[in-house]
Amino acid sequence: MYGEIDLELFTHTILELNNSFQKLNDGNFDVKESLDSSYENLKSLYDSLNEILNADEINANEVELFCSYSLNMFPEYKSQLTNLENLDDDLNESVINLIEIFDKLCEIAEDYFKNRKVML
């Protein structure tokens, strides 16, 4: 879908993240594959969002919804990940990757709203 955010991929990723967080909260640390998949999906969405925002015309409703969600939820996800303890090196790397993509998505969302002069 050129010029549109893949909302199906986004929804799938959020569900996968929520399932991973539930497992982590239950003490099940066998989530590396799921976290890595979520990272790849979010990276793809980030790249897509960059392309969309550089286009001549954008679907502001869709972008604003995505950016609002990013600013509201990703800091919470990041907080949950930074509070994890006793992770092995492989899982810790997956967590760091997710934190970095959450930061990038929040940054692009903040820039979007700042450029549109929208107050949050």
Buried (B, 14 or more C-beta within 10 A) or exposed (E): EEEEBBEEBBEBBBEBBEEBBEBBEEEEEEBBEBBBBBBEBBBBBBEBBEEBBEEEEBBEEBBBBBBBBBBEBBEEBBEBBEEBEEBEEEBBBBBBBBBBBBEBBBEBBBEBBEEEEEEE
